[in-house]
């Protein structure tokens, strides 16, 4: 029980790892109230705090980073174009790292859209590898708890294949769309066996809690959801405890 309380209180500095979940980044002047948006101004403030108190790492470097204290992973889901516009300059400004989870069908469907919503594959390919890591977010962005095992496997293989075909370097870490995966005991067991078989290293849910590495349940790793209205005080509280209510 002691190691557990140490992780919760942020005292086990080498084992504990905060994994933050974001989506869109927009300037306050055009941002609208939505929990999937963080303003540029708030994110800048949050990144200053992170830079002064934590060390950002990539998933692919977790094993070689085990001796690093106060590790944190910044994750952004869906590959929005505004991540390129507004997140990347902040990462460059503060010299911090982030992982972007890509749902490949969203990218394909956006290529000829009138209004650009997502980065294209060329833009992803030229993201600075010292600042940005690409990872998996399914192909179709469907709820895995509502798919058959074969449908889920085909979807993930398509996600992997599409990134490979477009020569995108990526890490085989998955963020579940909507944070969902099969929960019934036998279905979950078979689903996790499938993830392992196709080479998925770990998978992210939500859960709002501090994780520890090595992951105890590598296909049920909890991320901390950072929302539109989070004040800096709320943000600091989430980084300390994983959630706002204990």
DRENDREN-847951 format. One record per residue: residue in one letter; x, y, z of N, C-alpha, C in turn. Coordinates in steps of 0.05 Angstrom, whole numbers, padded with zeros to 5 digits, always signed. Layout:
! residues N
AXYZXYZXYZ ...
END
This chain:
! residues 246
X+00016-00024+00000+00000+00000+00000+00017+00025+00000 X+00041+00024+00012+00058+00048+00014+00065+00058-00014 X+00075+00041-00033+00081+00051-00060+00057+00065-00073 X+00032+00053-00068+00008+00065-00080+00004+00094-00070 X+00006+00098-00044+00002+00124-00033+00024+00143-00042 X+00048+00133-00045+00070+00150-00055+00064+00159-00083 X+00053+00142-00100+00047+00150-00128+00025+00170-00128 X+00004+00165-00112-00019+00184-00110-00010+00211-00101 X+00008+00212-00082+00017+00238-00071+00041+00249-00087 X+00048+00235-00109+00070+00246-00126+00097+00243-00113 X+00100+00225-00094+00126+00223-00080+00145+00202-00092 X+00134+00183-00106+00151+00163-00120+00159+00174-00147 X+00179+00191-00146+00184+00208-00169+00194+00193-00194 X+00207+00170-00190+00216+00156-00214+00195+00137-00226 X+00178+00126-00209+00157+00109-00219+00133+00124-00231 X+00126+00146-00217+00102+00161-00225+00105+00174-00252 X+00083+00173-00268+00083+00187-00293+00056+00199-00298 X+00054+00224-00303+00029+00237-00310+00026+00236-00340 X+00003+00227-00350-00002+00227-00379-00027+00245-00383 X-00023+00268-00395-00044+00288-00398-00058+00284-00425 X-00084+00288-00426-00099+00285-00450-00111+00312-00459 X-00104+00320-00483-00114+00344-00496-00125+00337-00524 X-00138+00356-00536-00147+00353-00564-00139+00378-00580 X-00158+00397-00582-00153+00421-00598-00140+00443-00582 X-00125+00460-00597-00112+00484-00585-00120+00508-00602 X-00132+00528-00589-00141+00552-00604-00136+00577-00587 X-00131+00600-00600-00128+00625-00586-00154+00632-00572 X-00152+00645-00549-00176+00653-00534-00195+00669-00551 X-00185+00685-00570-00202+00702-00586-00221+00687-00604 X-00214+00662-00611-00232+00647-00628-00241+00620-00616 X-00231+00614-00592-00239+00589-00579-00268+00591-00569 X-00282+00569-00570-00309+00568-00559-00309+00548-00536 X-00328+00550-00518-00328+00533-00494-00333+00505-00502 X-00313+00488-00499-00315+00460-00506-00292+00446-00491 X-00298+00424-00477-00278+00411-00461-00256+00398-00478 X-00260+00396-00505-00239+00385-00522-00221+00407-00533 X-00224+00431-00522-00207+00454-00530-00192+00464-00506 X-00167+00471-00511-00152+00487-00491-00142+00512-00505 X-00144+00535-00492-00135+00559-00505-00104+00560-00506 X-00094+00575-00526-00065+00578-00528-00054+00591-00503 X-00069+00611-00492-00060+00625-00468-00059+00607-00444 X-00079+00590-00440-00079+00572-00417-00057+00550-00421 X-00054+00540-00445-00034+00520-00450-00006+00531-00446 X-00002+00555-00454+00024+00568-00450+00031+00569-00420 X+00011+00577-00404+00014+00578-00375+00019+00551-00364 X+00005+00531-00373+00008+00503-00364+00036+00493-00371 X+00045+00499-00395+00072+00489-00404+00094+00502-00388 X+00091+00526-00380+00111+00539-00363+00113+00524-00337 X+00090+00518-00325+00090+00503-00300+00103+00475-00304 X+00096+00462-00326+00108+00435-00332+00138+00437-00335 X+00147+00457-00350+00176+00459-00355+00191+00463-00328 X+00179+00477-00310+00192+00483-00284+00191+00460-00264 X+00173+00440-00269+00169+00420-00249+00170+00391-00259 X+00170+00387-00285+00169+00360-00296+00188+00357-00320 X+00191+00333-00329+00207+00326-00352+00189+00312-00373 X+00185+00325-00396+00168+00312-00416+00184+00290-00430 X+00171+00267-00435+00183+00245-00449+00164+00234-00470 X+00174+00218-00488+00158+00203-00508+00152+00175-00497 X+00131+00163-00507+00125+00135-00500+00148+00117-00509 X+00159+00123-00532+00180+00105-00543+00206+00106-00526 X+00208+00126-00509+00233+00129-00492+00228+00121-00463 X+00205+00110-00457+00199+00105-00429+00219+00086-00416 X+00226+00065-00430+00244+00046-00418+00271+00058-00412 X+00281+00075-00430+00307+00087-00425+00306+00111-00407 X+00281+00119-00400+00277+00142-00383+00269+00135-00354 X+00272+00110-00347+00262+00101-00321+00275+00115-00297 X+00300+00124-00301+00313+00138-00279+00306+00167-00276 X+00291+00177-00296+00283+00206-00295+00260+00210-00275 X+00263+00230-00259+00242+00237-00239+00222+00256-00251 X+00197+00255-00240+00176+00273-00248+00171+00273-00278 X+00167+00249-00289+00161+00246-00318+00133+00254-00324 X+00129+00265-00348+00102+00272-00357+00101+00268-00387 X+00078+00258-00397+00073+00256-00426+00050+00273-00433 X+00053+00291-00452+00032+00307-00462+00020+00294-00487 X-00005+00288-00487-00018+00274-00510-00040+00292-00521 X-00042+00291-00548-00062+00306-00562-00075+00287-00582 X-00102+00284-00580-00116+00265-00597-00126+00278-00623 X-00125+00262-00644-00139+00267-00670-00123+00281-00691 X-00100+00294-00685-00084+00306-00706-00096+00331-00718 X-00108+00348-00702-00120+00373-00712-00099+00391-00724 X-00107+00405-00745-00089+00424-00757-00081+00446-00738 X-00099+00453-00719-00092+00474-00700-00069+00465-00681 X-00064+00439-00680-00040+00430-00665-00015+00439-00679 X-00015+00438-00705+00007+00448-00721+00010+00478-00719 X-00013+00492-00720-00013+00521-00719-00005+00532-00691 X-00015+00520-00670-00012+00533-00644+00003+00516-00623 X+00000+00490-00624+00015+00473-00605+00045+00473-00612 X+00051+00468-00637+00079+00465-00644+00096+00490-00636 X+00087+00514-00642+00102+00538-00633+00107+00538-00603 X+00087+00529-00587+00091+00528-00558+00111+00507-00550 X+00111+00484-00563+00131+00464-00558+00159+00474-00564 X+00161+00488-00587+00187+00500-00594+00196+00521-00574 X+00177+00537-00566+00183+00559-00547+00194+00548-00521 X+00181+00526-00511+00188+00516-00484+00206+00491-00486 X+00211+00482-00511+00228+00458-00515+00217+00434-00499 X+00191+00429-00504+00178+00406-00492+00168+00387-00513 X+00162+00362-00504+00154+00341-00523+00124+00335-00520 X+00112+00325-00542+00084+00317-00541+00080+00294-00560 X+00060+00277-00554+00052+00255-00571+00025+00261-00583 X+00022+00258-00609-00004+00262-00623-00014+00236-00633 X-00039+00229-00624-00052+00204-00633-00068+00209-00658 X-00063+00192-00679-00075+00197-00705-00096+00177-00713 X-00121+00185-00718-00142+00168-00730-00140+00172-00761 X-00129+00153-00775-00120+00157-00803-00143+00163-00822 X-00167+00151-00817-00189+00157-00836-00197+00186-00834 X-00196+00198-00811-00202+00227-00808-00183+00243-00826 X-00158+00235-00827-00139+00250-00843-00145+00247-00872 X-00151+00222-00880-00157+00217-00909-00182+00232-00918 X-00203+00232-00901-00228+00245-00909-00226+00276-00909 X-00205+00286-00896-00202+00315-00894-00186+00327-00917 X-00173+00309-00933-00154+00319-00953-00167+00338-00973 X-00192+00333-00981-00205+00350-01001-00228+00366-00989 X-00227+00369-00963-00249+00384-00950-00245+00414-00955 X-00267+00429-00955-00267+00458-00960-00253+00472-00937 X-00259+00463-00913-00247+00475-00889-00228+00455-00876 X-00203+00462-00874-00182+00443-00864-00185+00440-00834 X-00188+00415-00825-00192+00409-00797-00168+00395-00785 X-00156+00377-00802-00135+00360-00792-00109+00364-00808 X-00086+00358-00796-00061+00358-00810-00062+00336-00832 X-00048+00341-00854-00045+00320-00874-00020+00304-00868 X-00016+00283-00884+00006+00265-00879+00033+00278-00884 X+00034+00296-00904+00059+00310-00909+00067+00327-00885 X+00048+00341-00874+00053+00358-00851+00062+00342-00827 X+00050+00318-00823+00058+00301-00801+00087+00291-00805 X+00093+00285-00830+00119+00273-00836+00142+00293-00829 X+00136+00318-00830+00157+00338-00825+00155+00352-00798 X+00139+00340-00780+00139+00350-00753+00166+00344-00740 X+00177+00362-00725+00204+00357-00713+00204+00333-00694 X+00219+00312-00700+00219+00288-00684+00229+00291-00656 X+00243+00313-00651+00253+00318-00623+00230+00330-00606 X+00209+00339-00619+00187+00352-00604+00161+00336-00606 X+00157+00321-00627+00131+00308-00632+00135+00278-00638 X+00119+00262-00624+00117+00233-00630+00089+00227-00640 X+00087+00211-00661+00061+00203-00672+00055+00175-00661 X+00029+00171-00654+00020+00145-00644-00008+00139-00655 X-00019+00117-00647-00044+00106-00660-00069+00114-00645 X-00090+00119-00662-00116+00127-00650-00139+00113-00666 X-00133+00090-00677-00151+00074-00694-00152+00086-00723 X-00165+00072-00740-00169+00083-00768-00195+00098-00769 X-00217+00086-00761-00243+00098-00765-00254+00113-00740 X-00239+00112-00718-00247+00126-00693-00274+00115-00683 X-00278+00089-00686-00303+00077-00675-00298+00067-00647 X-00319+00063-00632-00318+00054-00604-00311+00024-00605 X-00288+00017-00594-00279-00011-00595-00297-00030-00579 X-00311-00019-00559-00329-00036-00543-00354-00045-00559 X-00358-00032-00582-00381-00039-00599-00373-00054-00624 X-00348-00060-00627-00338-00075-00651-00332-00104-00643 X-00334-00122-00663-00325-00149-00659-00295-00149-00657 X-00283-00171-00648-00254-00173-00646-00241-00170-00673 X-00253-00183-00693-00241-00182-00720-00243-00154-00732 X-00265-00140-00726-00269-00112-00736-00248-00094-00723 X-00244-00097-00697-00225-00081-00683-00196-00086-00693 X-00190-00111-00698-00163-00117-00708-00159-00106-00736 X-00179-00109-00753-00176-00098-00780-00173-00068-00780 X-00188-00055-00762-00186-00026-00759-00158-00017-00751 X-00147-00030-00731-00120-00023-00721-00099-00029-00742 X-00101-00051-00756-00082-00058-00776-00083-00037-00799 X-00107-00027-00805-00109-00006-00825-00097+00020-00815 X-00100+00026-00790-00087+00050-00777-00057+00048-00781 X-00046+00025-00774-00017+00021-00777-00008+00022-00806 X-00022+00007-00823-00015+00006-00852-00016+00034-00865 X-00036+00050-00858-00038+00076-00871-00015+00094-00863 X-00007+00094-00838+00016+00110-00829+00041+00100-00843 X+00044+00074-00845+00068+00063-00858+00069+00070-00888 X+00046+00068-00901+00045+00075-00930+00052+00104-00935 X+00045+00121-00915+00051+00150-00918+00078+00158-00905 X+00094+00137-00898+00121+00141-00888+00121+00159-00863 X+00102+00154-00846+00100+00168-00820+00113+00150-00798 X+00134+00160-00786+00145+00145-00763+00126+00147-00739 X+00121+00125-00726+00102+00125-00704+00109+00104-00683 X+00098+00108-00660+00102+00089-00638+00076+00073-00635 X+00079+00047-00630+00056+00029-00628+00042+00030-00601 X+00035+00054-00594+00019+00060-00570-00008+00070-00580 X-00029+00060-00568-00056+00066-00577-00071+00082-00556 X-00086+00103-00566-00106+00117-00550-00133+00107-00559 X-00149+00095-00541-00175+00085-00549-00193+00108-00557 X-00207+00107-00580-00227+00128-00586-00248+00128-00564 X-00255+00151-00554-00274+00155-00532-00265+00142-00506 X-00240+00132-00505-00230+00118-00482-00243+00091-00477 X-00256+00079-00498-00272+00055-00494-00258+00030-00505 X-00262+00008-00491-00253-00018-00500-00271-00039-00487 X-00272-00064-00496-00290-00084-00484-00284-00087-00454 X-00305-00088-00439-00303-00090-00410-00310-00118-00399 X-00327-00132-00413-00335-00159-00404-00310-00177-00404 X-00307-00193-00383-00282-00206-00376-00269-00221-00400 X-00284-00239-00412-00272-00255-00434-00267-00239-00459 X-00285-00221-00465-00281-00204-00489-00256-00186-00485 X-00253-00175-00461-00230-00158-00455-00204-00175-00457 X-00205-00199-00447-00181-00216-00448-00173-00221-00477 X-00192-00228-00494-00186-00234-00522-00178-00208-00537 X-00190-00186-00530-00183-00160-00542-00154-00153-00536 X-00146-00156-00511-00119-00149-00503-00099-00169-00515 X-00106-00194-00518-00089-00213-00532-00084-00205-00561 X-00106-00195-00573-00103-00185-00601-00084-00161-00602 X-00087-00142-00584-00069-00119-00583-00040-00128-00581 X-00035-00147-00564-00008-00157-00560+00002-00171-00586 X-00015-00186-00598-00008-00201-00622+00000-00183-00645 X-00013-00160-00648-00007-00142-00671+00015-00122-00663 X+00026-00124-00639+00049-00108-00632+00043-00082-00617 X+00018-00078-00608+00012-00054-00592+00027-00057-00565 X+00042-00036-00558+00059-00037-00534+00042-00030-00509 X+00025-00010-00511+00008-00002-00489-00015+00013-00501 X-00036+00017-00484-00060+00031-00494-00071+00048-00472 X-00081+00072-00481-00090+00093-00462-00121+00094-00461 X-00131+00095-00436-00159+00101-00431-00160+00129-00420 X-00181+00135-00404-00181+00161-00391-00176+00156-00361 X-00195+00156-00344-00191+00146-00317-00182+00167-00297 X-00169+00189-00307-00160+00211-00289-00146+00202-00264 X-00122+00191-00269-00106+00182-00246-00077+00183-00255 X-00059+00184-00235-00031+00183-00241-00022+00155-00247 X-00008+00151-00269+00001+00124-00276+00029+00119-00264 X+00038+00095-00266+00066+00089-00258+00078+00071-00280 X+00104+00074-00283+00118+00058-00304+00140+00042-00290 X+00142+00016-00297+00127+00001-00317+00097-00001-00311 X+00081+00000-00332+00052+00000-00329+00043-00026-00316 X+00026-00024-00296+00015-00048-00283-00005-00062-00301 X-00022-00046-00314-00041-00056-00334-00036-00041-00360 X-00018-00051-00377-00008-00035-00400-00029-00029-00421 X-00052-00043-00421-00073-00037-00440-00096-00022-00427 X-00092-00012-00402-00112+00004-00388-00098+00027-00374 X-00080+00040-00388-00065+00062-00375-00083+00087-00374 X-00083+00099-00351-00101+00122-00346-00088+00149-00354 X-00103+00165-00368-00094+00192-00374-00110+00212-00358 X-00099+00236-00355-00112+00258-00340-00124+00277-00360 X-00150+00281-00360-00164+00298-00379-00162+00328-00371 X-00149+00343-00388-00146+00372-00384-00168+00386-00400 X-00184+00402-00386-00208+00413-00399-00207+00443-00403 X-00225+00453-00420-00227+00481-00428-00226+00500-00404 X-00242+00495-00384-00245+00514-00362-00226+00510-00339 X-00206+00492-00342-00188+00488-00319-00170+00513-00314 X-00172+00523-00290-00154+00544-00281-00127+00533-00276 X-00107+00550-00273-00080+00540-00267-00080+00525-00240 X-00096+00534-00221-00098+00521-00196-00110+00493-00199 X-00131+00490-00215-00143+00464-00221-00123+00446-00235 X-00108+00458-00254-00088+00443-00269-00067+00431-00250 X-00057+00448-00232-00036+00439-00213-00047+00417-00195 X-00072+00419-00187-00085+00399-00171-00087+00372-00186 X-00094+00374-00211-00096+00349-00228-00069+00336-00231 X-00048+00352-00234-00021+00341-00236-00012+00328-00210 X-00022+00338-00188-00014+00326-00162-00030+00301-00155 X-00056+00301-00161-00073+00279-00153-00086+00264-00176 X-00085+00275-00200-00098+00261-00223-00126+00269-00228 X-00139+00280-00208-00167+00288-00209-00173+00311-00190 X-00196+00323-00193-00202+00346-00176-00217+00338-00151 X-00229+00314-00151-00243+00304-00127-00230+00278-00118 X-00221+00277-00093-00208+00253-00082-00228+00233-00071 
END
